[in-house]
Amino acid sequence: MDKECYREALRTQISNAYDNVRYTYKAHHKFADRLEKHFFYLRLSQIVVTAVSSGGFVGKIATGCDVLMWIAGLTSVLSLGMNLYSKEYKLQNEINMHRGAANELWDIREEYDSLRTEFDALENSAIVQKRDMLCHKVSSVNRHYPATDDKSYMEARLEYSS
């Protein structure tokens, strides 16, 4: 492979890696946004179910209606289930992990963008050295943070393609 073909192959590889980091960065944000929405509705549901449960018990005492006691009991069980779910599934922690991954990927994305800008001014050996360093950084992020899902990746792709 001649020097120009090799250089063009490097340029293509770096552009592809930049796009992958950009999509992954956005996918982590999309995933965290979706988890935050889920977390909000879970908390809101817990409040509503607890209010219905409490209201049922108060209503039973005030009116003596047995149906209200059944409603209070069932919503109390539902509230317990929701509380156990939210205790076991640490949504806020997962949200923070995805935000952390996105923050680290933002720095890497900017470094790739700088490498693309400086490409013509650098020697092949310097380009390869920077590329390898960035690949290791991306690999480290991928090892230390949770993965996103297909839906988040597709949302990121749609956002960038429009």
N, C-alpha and C positions, 0 to 999 in steps of 0.2 A: 504494500500500500504506500503510495507516495505521500509526501508531507502535506500537500493540500487536501487530499482525501481524508487523511488522518485528522487533520485540523477540523474539517467539516463534520466528521463523525463525532469529534469531541463537542463541537457546537450543538449538534443535534441531541447528543446525550444530555448535555447540561440543560438545554431547553426542555427536554422531556422530564428531567428530574425536577426542574423548577415548576413545571405544570403539576406534577404529582404532589409536591410539597404545598403548592397553592390550593389544590383541591382538598388535600388532607386537612390543611389549616381551616378551611371553610367548613368542611364536614364536621370537625370537632366543635366548631361554633354552632352549627345546625343541630347537632346531637345534644349539646348542652342546653340550647334554647328549648328543644322539645322536652328534655327532662325537667327544666324549670317550669314549663307549662304544666306538665304532669304533676309536679310537686305542688304547684299552686292549687290545682283542682283537688288533689288529695287532701291538702290542708283545709280547703274550703268545705269539702265533703265531710271531713271529720267534725268541723264546727257545726254544720247543719245537722248531722246525725246526732251529735251530742245534745244539741238544742232540742231536737224532736224527742229524744229520750228523756231529757229533763222535763220538758213540757208535758210529756205523757204522764210522768209520775205526779207532777203538780196537778195536772188535770184530773187524775184519778182521785187524789186527795180532795180536790175542790168539788168534783161532781159525783164521785162514787161510781163512775162508769168503768166497768171491767175491761171494755175494749181498749181504753186508753192505757191500761196496765199492760195489756198484751203488746200494744204498739211500742210502749216504753221498753219493755223487755226485749223485743226483737231488735229495736234500733240500738239498744245497749250492747247486744251481742254483735251487731254489725260494727258498732264503734270499736269494740274490743278487737275484732278482726282487722279493722283498718289500722288501729294503733300497733298491733303486732306486725302487720305488713310493713308499716313505715319504720318500725324499730329495726327489723331485720334487713330491710332494703335501704341502705344508706344513700338516699337520693342526693342529698346535699354534697356528700363526699364525692360521689360520682360526677356531679356537675362541676365541682372544683377541679377534679382530675382532668376533665375534658377542656376546661378553660386553661388549665396549666399547660396541657399539651399544645393548645392553640397558641399560647403566648410564646412557648419555645419555638414552635414552627414558624411563627412570624419572624423571629430573628433569623432563622435559617433561610426563610423565603427572601428576606432582604439581602442576605449574603449571596444567595444565588443570583438575585437581580443585579447586584454589584458586579459579580463575576461575569455576567452576560454583558454588562456595560463595558467592562475593562478587557473583555476577551481579545480584541484586536491588538491591544497594547502589551499583552503578556506572551511569554514564551510557552510552548507546549508543556514543558516540565512544570512550570508554575501553575498552569491551568489544571493539570493532572493532580498536583499536590492539593490545590484548593478543592477540587472535585472530591477527592478521597476524604478530605477532612469533613466536608459537608455531608457526604454519605454516612460517615461514622456518627455525625451528630443526629441525622435523621434516624439511623438505626437505634441509637440510644433512646430517643424519644419513643420510638415504636416499642422498645423493650420495657420502658418504665411507665407507660400510660396505657389505659384501656383503648381498645380499638373502637372505631365508629361502626355504624351499620350501613347496609346498602342504601337505605332510604336517605340518610344524611349525605352520602356521597352523591347520590343522584340529584338531590336538592342543590348541592354545591355545583355540580356540572351544569344544571339548568341556569343557575344564577350567572355563571361565567360565560355561558354560551349565548345568553340573551343580550 
